[in-house]
Amino acid sequence: MTIPAGDDPRRDTTPRRRASLELLRAEATDELAVIIRERLVAGEDPWDFMEELPSVDELVVFILRAENIAANGGVRPSAARHYRVLRQIALDYPALTRAVWRLLGDANTHRRWDAVIRSDAS
């Protein structure tokens, strides 16, 4: 049996929901707790680093974005693809829309983990 190219699930590049938002948020909360603990054990002052950490929802968006990158062979997305992937995450998980738009804007560019893709011309 031949599957038409448009119906072949192996050729589908759209992100897939892997878990409920509640589960994703729980995983992100656990991950942030580990990061905070490691930095505290390393002797860092929480007043110096807490503000630079992503929120739980921002971390969930990054987890979903990373899964999309991995599913695409690990190729770093262009600025246009980055926008489309984050926009699709917002469509798949409406409760993350606010976090997606924050990450797409220039508001967080001072953070080390920021995913805003800048061209060399900027």
Biopython code that builds the backbone (N, CA, C, O; Angstrom):
import numpy as np
from Bio.PDB.StructureBuilder import StructureBuilder

atoms = [
    (1, "MET", "N", (0.843, -1.178, 0.000)),
    (1, "MET", "CA", (0.000, 0.000, 0.000)),
    (1, "MET", "C", (0.885, 1.237, 0.000)),
    (1, "MET", "O", (1.812, 1.337, 0.804)),
    (2, "THR", "N", (0.610, 2.167, -0.883)),
    (2, "THR", "CA", (1.376, 3.401, -0.985)),
    (2, "THR", "C", (0.601, 4.525, -0.304)),
    (2, "THR", "O", (-0.600, 4.699, -0.512)),
    (3, "ILE", "N", (1.327, 5.278, 0.514)),
    (3, "ILE", "CA", (0.715, 6.418, 1.209)),
    (3, "ILE", "C", (1.012, 7.671, 0.407)),
    (3, "ILE", "O", (2.170, 7.930, 0.078)),
    (4, "PRO", "N", (-0.017, 8.462, 0.082)),
    (4, "PRO", "CA", (0.243, 9.723, -0.630)),
    (4, "PRO", "C", (1.161, 10.604, 0.214)),
    (4, "PRO", "O", (1.064, 10.615, 1.441)),
    (5, "ALA", "N", (2.058, 11.348, -0.453)),
    (5, "ALA", "CA", (3.059, 12.170, 0.258)),
    (5, "ALA", "C", (2.413, 13.107, 1.263)),
    (5, "ALA", "O", (2.965, 13.320, 2.343)),
    (6, "GLY", "N", (1.265, 13.669, 0.938)),
    (6, "GLY", "CA", (0.595, 14.595, 1.855)),
    (6, "GLY", "C", (0.050, 13.917, 3.094)),
    (6, "GLY", "O", (-0.179, 14.581, 4.105)),
    (7, "ASP", "N", (-0.167, 12.587, 3.039)),
    (7, "ASP", "CA", (-0.723, 11.856, 4.170)),
    (7, "ASP", "C", (0.333, 11.064, 4.938)),
    (7, "ASP", "O", (0.006, 10.390, 5.915)),
    (8, "ASP", "N", (1.565, 11.135, 4.519)),
    (8, "ASP", "CA", (2.637, 10.385, 5.165)),
    (8, "ASP", "C", (3.009, 11.053, 6.491)),
    (8, "ASP", "O", (3.533, 12.167, 6.485)),
    (9, "PRO", "N", (2.749, 10.393, 7.632)),
    (9, "PRO", "CA", (3.025, 11.013, 8.926)),
    (9, "PRO", "C", (4.511, 11.265, 9.160)),
    (9, "PRO", "O", (4.867, 12.103, 9.988)),
    (10, "ARG", "N", (5.379, 10.561, 8.451)),
    (10, "ARG", "CA", (6.816, 10.789, 8.612)),
    (10, "ARG", "C", (7.250, 12.112, 8.004)),
    (10, "ARG", "O", (8.310, 12.633, 8.353)),
    (11, "ARG", "N", (6.457, 12.658, 7.110)),
    (11, "ARG", "CA", (6.793, 13.925, 6.444)),
    (11, "ARG", "C", (6.111, 15.109, 7.117)),
    (11, "ARG", "O", (6.312, 16.250, 6.702)),
    (12, "ASP", "N", (5.320, 14.860, 8.135)),
    (12, "ASP", "CA", (4.599, 15.915, 8.834)),
    (12, "ASP", "C", (5.560, 16.654, 9.758)),
    (12, "ASP", "O", (6.153, 16.043, 10.647)),
    (13, "THR", "N", (5.722, 17.955, 9.561)),
    (13, "THR", "CA", (6.670, 18.738, 10.347)),
    (13, "THR", "C", (6.010, 19.599, 11.410)),
    (13, "THR", "O", (6.694, 20.367, 12.087)),
    (14, "THR", "N", (4.710, 19.491, 11.569)),
    (14, "THR", "CA", (4.049, 20.299, 12.586)),
    (14, "THR", "C", (4.340, 19.739, 13.974)),
    (14, "THR", "O", (4.413, 18.523, 14.154)),
    (15, "PRO", "N", (4.507, 20.634, 14.964)),
    (15, "PRO", "CA", (4.779, 20.160, 16.322)),
    (15, "PRO", "C", (3.608, 19.334, 16.858)),
    (15, "PRO", "O", (2.451, 19.608, 16.540)),
    (16, "ARG", "N", (3.901, 18.368, 17.637)),
    (16, "ARG", "CA", (2.883, 17.510, 18.231)),
    (16, "ARG", "C", (2.777, 17.773, 19.717)),
    (16, "ARG", "O", (3.781, 17.976, 20.399)),
    (17, "ARG", "N", (1.559, 17.766, 20.208)),
    (17, "ARG", "CA", (1.364, 17.869, 21.642)),
    (17, "ARG", "C", (1.891, 16.602, 22.277)),
    (17, "ARG", "O", (1.476, 15.500, 21.918)),
    (18, "ARG", "N", (2.792, 16.752, 23.206)),
    (18, "ARG", "CA", (3.362, 15.561, 23.822)),
    (18, "ARG", "C", (2.757, 15.285, 25.179)),
    (18, "ARG", "O", (2.799, 14.148, 25.650)),
    (19, "ALA", "N", (2.194, 16.297, 25.822)),
    (19, "ALA", "CA", (1.642, 16.111, 27.160)),
    (19, "ALA", "C", (0.675, 17.243, 27.451)),
    (19, "ALA", "O", (0.591, 18.231, 26.722)),
    (20, "SER", "N", (-0.042, 17.062, 28.530)),
    (20, "SER", "CA", (-0.951, 18.129, 28.939)),
    (20, "SER", "C", (-0.134, 19.312, 29.437)),
    (20, "SER", "O", (1.016, 19.153, 29.847)),
    (21, "LEU", "N", (-0.719, 20.476, 29.400)),
    (21, "LEU", "CA", (-0.038, 21.673, 29.868)),
    (21, "LEU", "C", (0.304, 21.557, 31.350)),
    (21, "LEU", "O", (1.350, 22.036, 31.788)),
    (22, "GLU", "N", (-0.569, 20.928, 32.117)),
    (22, "GLU", "CA", (-0.304, 20.763, 33.545)),
    (22, "GLU", "C", (0.956, 19.932, 33.773)),
    (22, "GLU", "O", (1.774, 20.256, 34.634)),
    (23, "LEU", "N", (1.107, 18.868, 33.002)),
    (23, "LEU", "CA", (2.300, 18.027, 33.122)),
    (23, "LEU", "C", (3.547, 18.786, 32.674)),
    (23, "LEU", "O", (4.590, 18.704, 33.323)),
    (24, "LEU", "N", (3.445, 19.517, 31.578)),
    (24, "LEU", "CA", (4.582, 20.308, 31.100)),
    (24, "LEU", "C", (4.987, 21.349, 32.131)),
    (24, "LEU", "O", (6.175, 21.561, 32.372)),
    (25, "ARG", "N", (4.006, 21.997, 32.738)),
    (25, "ARG", "CA", (4.314, 22.997, 33.771)),
    (25, "ARG", "C", (4.947, 22.337, 34.997)),
    (25, "ARG", "O", (5.853, 22.909, 35.603)),
    (26, "ALA", "N", (4.486, 21.156, 35.365)),
    (26, "ALA", "CA", (5.079, 20.448, 36.504)),
    (26, "ALA", "C", (6.540, 20.095, 36.204)),
    (26, "ALA", "O", (7.406, 20.254, 37.065)),
    (27, "GLU", "N", (6.814, 19.621, 34.993)),
    (27, "GLU", "CA", (8.192, 19.305, 34.600)),
    (27, "GLU", "C", (9.065, 20.558, 34.621)),
    (27, "GLU", "O", (10.202, 20.520, 35.091)),
    (28, "ALA", "N", (8.528, 21.668, 34.111)),
    (28, "ALA", "CA", (9.290, 22.919, 34.089)),
    (28, "ALA", "C", (9.538, 23.434, 35.506)),
    (28, "ALA", "O", (10.612, 23.962, 35.795)),
    (29, "THR", "N", (8.561, 23.285, 36.381)),
    (29, "THR", "CA", (8.732, 23.700, 37.774)),
    (29, "THR", "C", (9.835, 22.886, 38.427)),
    (29, "THR", "O", (10.672, 23.439, 39.142)),
    (30, "ASP", "N", (9.846, 21.585, 38.192)),
    (30, "ASP", "CA", (10.905, 20.726, 38.731)),
    (30, "ASP", "C", (12.267, 21.142, 38.183)),
    (30, "ASP", "O", (13.245, 21.208, 38.927)),
    (31, "GLU", "N", (12.329, 21.419, 36.895)),
    (31, "GLU", "CA", (13.594, 21.825, 36.266)),
    (31, "GLU", "C", (14.096, 23.137, 36.860)),
    (31, "GLU", "O", (15.284, 23.272, 37.151)),
    (32, "LEU", "N", (13.201, 24.099, 37.039)),
    (32, "LEU", "CA", (13.607, 25.376, 37.639)),
    (32, "LEU", "C", (14.090, 25.178, 39.072)),
    (32, "LEU", "O", (15.054, 25.816, 39.495)),
    (33, "ALA", "N", (13.431, 24.302, 39.817)),
    (33, "ALA", "CA", (13.852, 24.028, 41.192)),
    (33, "ALA", "C", (15.272, 23.460, 41.218)),
    (33, "ALA", "O", (16.071, 23.812, 42.085)),
    (34, "VAL", "N", (15.575, 22.590, 40.271)),
    (34, "VAL", "CA", (16.923, 22.014, 40.189)),
    (34, "VAL", "C", (17.944, 23.106, 39.846)),
    (34, "VAL", "O", (19.015, 23.167, 40.451)),
    (35, "ILE", "N", (17.619, 23.950, 38.897)),
    (35, "ILE", "CA", (18.523, 25.033, 38.502)),
    (35, "ILE", "C", (18.779, 25.969, 39.686)),
    (35, "ILE", "O", (19.920, 26.345, 39.955)),
    (36, "ILE", "N", (17.717, 26.335, 40.379)),
    (36, "ILE", "CA", (17.856, 27.235, 41.535)),
    (36, "ILE", "C", (18.718, 26.581, 42.607)),
    (36, "ILE", "O", (19.615, 27.216, 43.162)),
    (37, "ARG", "N", (18.448, 25.321, 42.896)),
    (37, "ARG", "CA", (19.231, 24.619, 43.926)),
    (37, "ARG", "C", (20.703, 24.555, 43.552)),
    (37, "ARG", "O", (21.568, 24.803, 44.392)),
    (38, "GLU", "N", (20.998, 24.221, 42.291)),
    (38, "GLU", "CA", (22.391, 24.143, 41.846)),
    (38, "GLU", "C", (23.099, 25.483, 41.996)),
    (38, "GLU", "O", (24.257, 25.536, 42.410)),
    (39, "ARG", "N", (22.411, 26.550, 41.664)),
    (39, "ARG", "CA", (23.034, 27.872, 41.757)),
    (39, "ARG", "C", (23.226, 28.286, 43.213)),
    (39, "ARG", "O", (24.215, 28.936, 43.554)),
    (40, "LEU", "N", (22.276, 27.907, 44.072)),
    (40, "LEU", "CA", (22.430, 28.209, 45.498)),
    (40, "LEU", "C", (23.587, 27.415, 46.096)),
    (40, "LEU", "O", (24.385, 27.955, 46.862)),
    (41, "VAL", "N", (23.676, 26.135, 45.748)),
    (41, "VAL", "CA", (24.764, 25.289, 46.248)),
    (41, "VAL", "C", (26.110, 25.821, 45.756)),
    (41, "VAL", "O", (27.115, 25.716, 46.459)),
    (42, "ALA", "N", (26.129, 26.392, 44.552)),
    (42, "ALA", "CA", (27.355, 26.964, 44.006)),
    (42, "ALA", "C", (27.728, 28.281, 44.683)),
    (42, "ALA", "O", (28.775, 28.861, 44.391)),
    (43, "GLY", "N", (26.864, 28.752, 45.590)),
    (43, "GLY", "CA", (27.171, 29.958, 46.344)),
    (43, "GLY", "C", (26.661, 31.246, 45.744)),
    (43, "GLY", "O", (27.010, 32.326, 46.219)),
    (44, "GLU", "N", (25.835, 31.156, 44.702)),
    (44, "GLU", "CA", (25.302, 32.375, 44.092)),
    (44, "GLU", "C", (24.207, 32.978, 44.965)),
    (44, "GLU", "O", (23.466, 32.269, 45.646)),
    (45, "ASP", "N", (24.128, 34.279, 44.927)),
    (45, "ASP", "CA", (23.115, 35.014, 45.674)),
    (45, "ASP", "C", (21.822, 35.030, 44.853)),
    (45, "ASP", "O", (21.832, 35.467, 43.702)),
    (46, "PRO", "N", (20.712, 34.562, 45.429)),
    (46, "PRO", "CA", (19.453, 34.539, 44.654)),
    (46, "PRO", "C", (19.028, 35.922, 44.171)),
    (46, "PRO", "O", (18.337, 36.031, 43.159)),
    (47, "TRP", "N", (19.423, 36.968, 44.868)),
    (47, "TRP", "CA", (19.084, 38.323, 44.419)),
    (47, "TRP", "C", (19.780, 38.637, 43.100)),
    (47, "TRP", "O", (19.327, 39.495, 42.342)),
    (48, "ASP", "N", (20.873, 37.946, 42.829)),
    (48, "ASP", "CA", (21.625, 38.200, 41.599)),
    (48, "ASP", "C", (21.118, 37.409, 40.396)),
    (48, "ASP", "O", (21.321, 37.822, 39.254)),
    (49, "PHE", "N", (20.457, 36.268, 40.643)),
    (49, "PHE", "CA", (20.104, 35.434, 39.482)),
    (49, "PHE", "C", (18.622, 35.142, 39.301)),
    (49, "PHE", "O", (18.224, 34.742, 38.207)),
    (50, "MET", "N", (17.801, 35.319, 40.298)),
    (50, "MET", "CA", (16.387, 34.928, 40.167)),
    (50, "MET", "C", (15.665, 35.671, 39.046)),
    (50, "MET", "O", (14.821, 35.092, 38.361)),
    (51, "GLU", "N", (15.986, 36.928, 38.857)),
    (51, "GLU", "CA", (15.291, 37.708, 37.838)),
    (51, "GLU", "C", (15.669, 37.293, 36.417)),
    (51, "GLU", "O", (14.900, 37.509, 35.479)),
    (52, "GLU", "N", (16.844, 36.700, 36.259)),
    (52, "GLU", "CA", (17.259, 36.309, 34.910)),
    (52, "GLU", "C", (16.734, 34.935, 34.501)),
    (52, "GLU", "O", (16.867, 34.551, 33.339)),
    (53, "LEU", "N", (16.148, 34.195, 35.423)),
    (53, "LEU", "CA", (15.609, 32.873, 35.092)),
    (53, "LEU", "C", (14.289, 33.010, 34.346)),
    (53, "LEU", "O", (13.535, 33.953, 34.587)),
    (54, "PRO", "N", (14.008, 32.083, 33.451)),
    (54, "PRO", "CA", (12.708, 32.121, 32.756)),
    (54, "PRO", "C", (11.581, 31.751, 33.714)),
    (54, "PRO", "O", (11.796, 31.078, 34.722)),
    (55, "SER", "N", (10.388, 32.200, 33.379)),
    (55, "SER", "CA", (9.214, 31.785, 34.145)),
    (55, "SER", "C", (8.912, 30.328, 33.795)),
    (55, "SER", "O", (9.493, 29.777, 32.860)),
    (56, "VAL", "N", (8.012, 29.715, 34.540)),
    (56, "VAL", "CA", (7.624, 28.323, 34.255)),
    (56, "VAL", "C", (7.065, 28.223, 32.837)),
    (56, "VAL", "O", (7.442, 27.322, 32.088)),
    (57, "ASP", "N", (6.175, 29.132, 32.465)),
    (57, "ASP", "CA", (5.590, 29.070, 31.124)),
    (57, "ASP", "C", (6.634, 29.320, 30.035)),
    (57, "ASP", "O", (6.586, 28.684, 28.982)),
    (58, "GLU", "N", (7.574, 30.236, 30.273)),
    (58, "GLU", "CA", (8.632, 30.461, 29.293)),
    (58, "GLU", "C", (9.485, 29.199, 29.129)),
    (58, "GLU", "O", (9.885, 28.849, 28.018)),
    (59, "LEU", "N", (9.754, 28.531, 30.232)),
    (59, "LEU", "CA", (10.529, 27.294, 30.160)),
    (59, "LEU", "C", (9.762, 26.206, 29.411)),
    (59, "LEU", "O", (10.359, 25.437, 28.656)),
    (60, "VAL", "N", (8.454, 26.135, 29.611)),
    (60, "VAL", "CA", (7.639, 25.168, 28.863)),
    (60, "VAL", "C", (7.742, 25.456, 27.362)),
    (60, "VAL", "O", (7.885, 24.536, 26.557)),
    (61, "VAL", "N", (7.669, 26.731, 26.996)),
    (61, "VAL", "CA", (7.785, 27.097, 25.578)),
    (61, "VAL", "C", (9.149, 26.661, 25.036)),
    (61, "VAL", "O", (9.236, 26.139, 23.924)),
    (62, "PHE", "N", (10.209, 26.873, 25.817)),
    (62, "PHE", "CA", (11.541, 26.461, 25.373)),
    (62, "PHE", "C", (11.652, 24.945, 25.248)),
    (62, "PHE", "O", (12.310, 24.441, 24.338)),
    (63, "ILE", "N", (11.013, 24.222, 26.156)),
    (63, "ILE", "CA", (11.026, 22.751, 26.077)),
    (63, "ILE", "C", (10.343, 22.297, 24.774)),
    (63, "ILE", "O", (10.866, 21.448, 24.052)),
    (64, "LEU", "N", (9.185, 22.870, 24.493)),
    (64, "LEU", "CA", (8.463, 22.519, 23.271)),
    (64, "LEU", "C", (9.248, 22.935, 22.027)),
    (64, "LEU", "O", (9.264, 22.213, 21.030)),
    (65, "ARG", "N", (9.897, 24.096, 22.085)),
    (65, "ARG", "CA", (10.720, 24.559, 20.962)),
    (65, "ARG", "C", (11.904, 23.609, 20.754)),
    (65, "ARG", "O", (12.236, 23.265, 19.620)),
    (66, "ALA", "N", (12.526, 23.194, 21.837)),
    (66, "ALA", "CA", (13.664, 22.268, 21.740)),
    (66, "ALA", "C", (13.234, 20.939, 21.132)),
    (66, "ALA", "O", (13.973, 20.356, 20.339)),
    (67, "GLU", "N", (12.055, 20.457, 21.491)),
    (67, "GLU", "CA", (11.549, 19.216, 20.905)),
    (67, "GLU", "C", (11.333, 19.375, 19.401)),
    (67, "GLU", "O", (11.595, 18.457, 18.624)),
    (68, "ASN", "N", (10.854, 20.547, 19.006)),
    (68, "ASN", "CA", (10.636, 20.804, 17.593)),
    (68, "ASN", "C", (11.967, 20.839, 16.848)),
    (68, "ASN", "O", (12.072, 20.312, 15.741)),
    (69, "ILE", "N", (12.981, 21.459, 17.449)),
    (69, "ILE", "CA", (14.308, 21.510, 16.833)),
    (69, "ILE", "C", (14.881, 20.100, 16.704)),
    (69, "ILE", "O", (15.439, 19.744, 15.666)),
    (70, "ALA", "N", (14.740, 19.301, 17.760)),
    (70, "ALA", "CA", (15.237, 17.923, 17.731)),
    (70, "ALA", "C", (14.527, 17.115, 16.653)),
    (70, "ALA", "O", (15.154, 16.312, 15.962)),
    (71, "ALA", "N", (13.221, 17.325, 16.506)),
    (71, "ALA", "CA", (12.453, 16.603, 15.495)),
    (71, "ALA", "C", (12.848, 17.025, 14.085)),
    (71, "ALA", "O", (12.593, 16.304, 13.121)),
    (72, "ASN", "N", (13.469, 18.192, 13.970)),
    (72, "ASN", "CA", (13.912, 18.707, 12.665)),
    (72, "ASN", "C", (15.392, 18.419, 12.438)),
    (72, "ASN", "O", (16.055, 19.115, 11.669)),
    (73, "GLY", "N", (15.898, 17.409, 13.099)),
    (73, "GLY", "CA", (17.289, 17.013, 12.910)),
    (73, "GLY", "C", (18.290, 17.873, 13.655)),
    (73, "GLY", "O", (19.487, 17.815, 13.373)),
    (74, "GLY", "N", (17.820, 18.670, 14.601)),
    (74, "GLY", "CA", (18.719, 19.500, 15.390)),
    (74, "GLY", "C", (19.174, 20.765, 14.696)),
    (74, "GLY", "O", (20.085, 21.442, 15.174)),
    (75, "VAL", "N", (18.557, 21.092, 13.577)),
    (75, "VAL", "CA", (18.936, 22.288, 12.823)),
    (75, "VAL", "C", (18.379, 23.524, 13.523)),
    (75, "VAL", "O", (17.180, 23.612, 13.788)),
    (76, "ARG", "N", (19.264, 24.480, 13.819)),
    (76, "ARG", "CA", (18.833, 25.726, 14.455)),
    (76, "ARG", "C", (17.906, 26.467, 13.499)),
    (76, "ARG", "O", (18.237, 26.648, 12.327)),
    (77, "PRO", "N", (16.753, 26.892, 13.993)),
    (77, "PRO", "CA", (15.776, 27.523, 13.097)),
    (77, "PRO", "C", (16.190, 28.937, 12.682)),
    (77, "PRO", "O", (16.878, 29.650, 13.414)),
    (78, "SER", "N", (15.751, 29.306, 11.501)),
    (78, "SER", "CA", (15.930, 30.693, 11.057)),
    (78, "SER", "C", (14.973, 31.555, 11.872)),
    (78, "SER", "O", (14.132, 31.033, 12.604)),
    (79, "ALA", "N", (15.099, 32.849, 11.747)),
    (79, "ALA", "CA", (14.204, 33.757, 12.480)),
    (79, "ALA", "C", (12.746, 33.508, 12.087)),
    (79, "ALA", "O", (11.860, 33.533, 12.942)),
    (80, "ALA", "N", (12.494, 33.270, 10.801)),
    (80, "ALA", "CA", (11.117, 33.029, 10.339)),
    (80, "ALA", "C", (10.580, 31.722, 10.900)),
    (80, "ALA", "O", (9.432, 31.658, 11.340)),
    (81, "ARG", "N", (11.401, 30.686, 10.886)),
    (81, "ARG", "CA", (10.946, 29.395, 11.419)),
    (81, "ARG", "C", (10.761, 29.472, 12.930)),
    (81, "ARG", "O", (9.813, 28.900, 13.469)),
    (82, "HIS", "N", (11.657, 30.172, 13.612)),
    (82, "HIS", "CA", (11.539, 30.384, 15.058)),
    (82, "HIS", "C", (10.177, 31.010, 15.369)),
    (82, "HIS", "O", (9.477, 30.566, 16.279)),
    (83, "TYR", "N", (9.812, 32.035, 14.614)),
    (83, "TYR", "CA", (8.524, 32.697, 14.808)),
    (83, "TYR", "C", (7.368, 31.722, 14.569)),
    (83, "TYR", "O", (6.425, 31.669, 15.359)),
    (84, "ARG", "N", (7.444, 30.954, 13.482)),
    (84, "ARG", "CA", (6.360, 30.009, 13.171)),
    (84, "ARG", "C", (6.225, 28.932, 14.243)),
    (84, "ARG", "O", (5.112, 28.573, 14.626)),
    (85, "VAL", "N", (7.357, 28.414, 14.730)),
    (85, "VAL", "CA", (7.315, 27.372, 15.761)),
    (85, "VAL", "C", (6.690, 27.921, 17.036)),
    (85, "VAL", "O", (5.818, 27.284, 17.625)),
    (86, "LEU", "N", (7.132, 29.102, 17.466)),
    (86, "LEU", "CA", (6.558, 29.672, 18.694)),
    (86, "LEU", "C", (5.081, 30.006, 18.514)),
    (86, "LEU", "O", (4.279, 29.822, 19.429)),
    (87, "ARG", "N", (4.732, 30.495, 17.339)),
    (87, "ARG", "CA", (3.322, 30.797, 17.077)),
    (87, "ARG", "C", (2.478, 29.520, 17.107)),
    (87, "ARG", "O", (1.357, 29.528, 17.615)),
    (88, "GLN", "N", (3.013, 28.428, 16.566)),
    (88, "GLN", "CA", (2.296, 27.150, 16.598)),
    (88, "GLN", "C", (2.141, 26.660, 18.031)),
    (88, "GLN", "O", (1.105, 26.094, 18.381)),
    (89, "ILE", "N", (3.153, 26.868, 18.862)),
    (89, "ILE", "CA", (3.053, 26.492, 20.279)),
    (89, "ILE", "C", (1.909, 27.262, 20.922)),
    (89, "ILE", "O", (1.127, 26.694, 21.684)),
    (90, "ALA", "N", (1.808, 28.557, 20.619)),
    (90, "ALA", "CA", (0.717, 29.365, 21.173)),
    (90, "ALA", "C", (-0.642, 28.869, 20.692)),
    (90, "ALA", "O", (-1.619, 28.904, 21.439)),
    (91, "LEU", "N", (-0.702, 28.411, 19.451)),
    (91, "LEU", "CA", (-1.964, 27.883, 18.931)),
    (91, "LEU", "C", (-2.311, 26.539, 19.578)),
    (91, "LEU", "O", (-3.474, 26.271, 19.879)),
    (92, "ASP", "N", (-1.294, 25.698, 19.788)),
    (92, "ASP", "CA", (-1.524, 24.385, 20.392)),
    (92, "ASP", "C", (-1.822, 24.481, 21.886)),
    (92, "ASP", "O", (-2.579, 23.674, 22.425)),
    (93, "TYR", "N", (-1.232, 25.460, 22.545)),
    (93, "TYR", "CA", (-1.397, 25.650, 23.994)),
    (93, "TYR", "C", (-1.771, 27.113, 24.251)),
    (93, "TYR", "O", (-0.902, 27.916, 24.589)),
    (94, "PRO", "N", (-3.041, 27.469, 24.098)),
    (94, "PRO", "CA", (-3.456, 28.874, 24.235)),
    (94, "PRO", "C", (-3.036, 29.529, 25.556)),
    (94, "PRO", "O", (-2.811, 30.739, 25.592)),
    (95, "ALA", "N", (-2.930, 28.774, 26.611)),
    (95, "ALA", "CA", (-2.524, 29.353, 27.897)),
    (95, "ALA", "C", (-1.072, 29.840, 27.874)),
    (95, "ALA", "O", (-0.665, 30.605, 28.748)),
    (96, "LEU", "N", (-0.286, 29.403, 26.880)),
    (96, "LEU", "CA", (1.115, 29.830, 26.774)),
    (96, "LEU", "C", (1.292, 31.033, 25.849)),
    (96, "LEU", "O", (2.416, 31.486, 25.635)),
    (97, "THR", "N", (0.201, 31.551, 25.302)),
    (97, "THR", "CA", (0.276, 32.639, 24.337)),
    (97, "THR", "C", (1.023, 33.844, 24.893)),
    (97, "THR", "O", (1.868, 34.419, 24.206)),
    (98, "ARG", "N", (0.728, 34.226, 26.107)),
    (98, "ARG", "CA", (1.393, 35.389, 26.709)),
    (98, "ARG", "C", (2.914, 35.167, 26.784)),
    (98, "ARG", "O", (3.687, 36.063, 26.446)),
    (99, "ALA", "N", (3.334, 33.992, 27.219)),
    (99, "ALA", "CA", (4.765, 33.675, 27.306)),
    (99, "ALA", "C", (5.402, 33.672, 25.916)),
    (99, "ALA", "O", (6.519, 34.161, 25.745)),
    (100, "VAL", "N", (4.700, 33.126, 24.929)),
    (100, "VAL", "CA", (5.226, 33.098, 23.559)),
    (100, "VAL", "C", (5.456, 34.520, 23.069)),
    (100, "VAL", "O", (6.522, 34.813, 22.528)),
    (101, "TRP", "N", (4.495, 35.401, 23.244)),
    (101, "TRP", "CA", (4.644, 36.762, 22.731)),
    (101, "TRP", "C", (5.723, 37.523, 23.489)),
    (101, "TRP", "O", (6.397, 38.378, 22.914)),
    (102, "ARG", "N", (5.895, 37.222, 24.779)),
    (102, "ARG", "CA", (7.006, 37.834, 25.531)),
    (102, "ARG", "C", (8.339, 37.394, 24.946)),
    (102, "ARG", "O", (9.260, 38.199, 24.810)),
    (103, "LEU", "N", (8.440, 36.112, 24.598)),
    (103, "LEU", "CA", (9.683, 35.588, 24.043)),
    (103, "LEU", "C", (9.939, 36.076, 22.621)),
    (103, "LEU", "O", (11.089, 36.176, 22.194)),
    (104, "LEU", "N", (8.889, 36.376, 21.902)),
    (104, "LEU", "CA", (9.055, 36.889, 20.546)),
    (104, "LEU", "C", (9.434, 38.364, 20.529)),
    (104, "LEU", "O", (10.001, 38.851, 19.551)),
    (105, "GLY", "N", (9.123, 39.073, 21.610)),
    (105, "GLY", "CA", (9.442, 40.499, 21.677)),
    (105, "GLY", "C", (10.876, 40.746, 22.083)),
    (105, "GLY", "O", (11.653, 39.810, 22.274)),
    (106, "ASP", "N", (11.216, 41.999, 22.211)),
    (106, "ASP", "CA", (12.573, 42.380, 22.595)),
    (106, "ASP", "C", (12.718, 42.591, 24.099)),
    (106, "ASP", "O", (13.785, 42.993, 24.563)),
    (107, "ALA", "N", (11.671, 42.328, 24.861)),
    (107, "ALA", "CA", (11.691, 42.624, 26.292)),
    (107, "ALA", "C", (12.710, 41.798, 27.064)),
    (107, "ALA", "O", (13.228, 42.271, 28.075)),
    (108, "ASN", "N", (13.016, 40.582, 26.625)),
    (108, "ASN", "CA", (13.876, 39.693, 27.397)),
    (108, "ASN", "C", (15.275, 39.538, 26.819)),
    (108, "ASN", "O", (15.979, 38.594, 27.176)),
    (109, "THR", "N", (15.692, 40.422, 25.951)),
    (109, "THR", "CA", (16.966, 40.216, 25.278)),
    (109, "THR", "C", (18.167, 40.334, 26.205)),
    (109, "THR", "O", (19.278, 39.976, 25.813)),
    (110, "HIS", "N", (17.973, 40.827, 27.425)),
    (110, "HIS", "CA", (19.096, 40.926, 28.367)),
    (110, "HIS", "C", (19.378, 39.596, 29.058)),
    (110, "HIS", "O", (20.408, 39.454, 29.718)),
    (111, "ARG", "N", (18.497, 38.640, 28.921)),
    (111, "ARG", "CA", (18.671, 37.361, 29.595)),
    (111, "ARG", "C", (19.537, 36.437, 28.757)),
    (111, "ARG", "O", (19.430, 36.417, 27.531)),
    (112, "ARG", "N", (20.395, 35.673, 29.419)),
    (112, "ARG", "CA", (21.305, 34.770, 28.715)),
    (112, "ARG", "C", (20.576, 33.685, 27.945)),
    (112, "ARG", "O", (21.071, 33.236, 26.911)),
    (113, "TRP", "N", (19.430, 33.255, 28.408)),
    (113, "TRP", "CA", (18.711, 32.161, 27.782)),
    (113, "TRP", "C", (17.798, 32.610, 26.664)),
    (113, "TRP", "O", (17.127, 31.783, 26.047)),
    (114, "ASP", "N", (17.758, 33.902, 26.389)),
    (114, "ASP", "CA", (16.841, 34.449, 25.399)),
    (114, "ASP", "C", (17.031, 33.776, 24.043)),
    (114, "ASP", "O", (18.159, 33.579, 23.591)),
    (115, "ALA", "N", (15.928, 33.426, 23.406)),
    (115, "ALA", "CA", (15.982, 32.724, 22.126)),
    (115, "ALA", "C", (15.791, 33.637, 20.937)),
    (115, "ALA", "O", (15.681, 33.161, 19.807)),
    (116, "VAL", "N", (15.748, 34.953, 21.167)),
    (116, "VAL", "CA", (15.569, 35.860, 20.046)),
    (116, "VAL", "C", (16.753, 35.681, 19.106)),
    (116, "VAL", "O", (17.908, 35.726, 19.531)),
    (117, "ILE", "N", (16.464, 35.484, 17.852)),
    (117, "ILE", "CA", (17.511, 35.245, 16.871)),
    (117, "ILE", "C", (17.815, 36.579, 16.198)),
    (117, "ILE", "O", (16.951, 37.186, 15.566)),
    (118, "ARG", "N", (19.032, 37.009, 16.345)),
    (118, "ARG", "CA", (19.445, 38.290, 15.784)),
    (118, "ARG", "C", (20.291, 38.036, 14.545)),
    (118, "ARG", "O", (21.076, 37.089, 14.492)),
    (119, "SER", "N", (20.120, 38.887, 13.566)),
    (119, "SER", "CA", (20.979, 38.778, 12.384)),
    (119, "SER", "C", (22.257, 39.559, 12.654)),
    (119, "SER", "O", (22.295, 40.388, 13.562)),
    (120, "ASP", "N", (23.279, 39.307, 11.891)),
    (120, "ASP", "CA", (24.539, 39.995, 12.074)),
    (120, "ASP", "C", (24.429, 41.491, 11.783)),
    (120, "ASP", "O", (25.245, 42.288, 12.245)),
    (121, "ALA", "N", (23.415, 41.854, 11.014)),
    (121, "ALA", "CA", (23.247, 43.255, 10.641)),
    (121, "ALA", "C", (22.692, 44.109, 11.768)),
    (121, "ALA", "O", (22.797, 45.334, 11.710)),
    (122, "SER", "N", (22.090, 43.486, 12.818)),
    (122, "SER", "CA", (21.501, 44.312, 13.866)),
    (122, "SER", "C", (22.474, 44.791, 14.882)),
    (122, "SER", "O", (22.095, 45.497, 15.816)),
]
sb = StructureBuilder()
sb.init_structure("model")
sb.init_model(0)
sb.init_chain("A")
sb.init_seg("    ")
for serial, (resi, resn, name, xyz) in enumerate(atoms, 1):
    if name == "N":
        sb.init_residue(resn, " ", resi, " ")
    sb.init_atom(name, np.array(xyz, "f"), 0.0, 1.0, " ", f" {name:<3s}", serial, name[0])
structure = sb.get_structure()
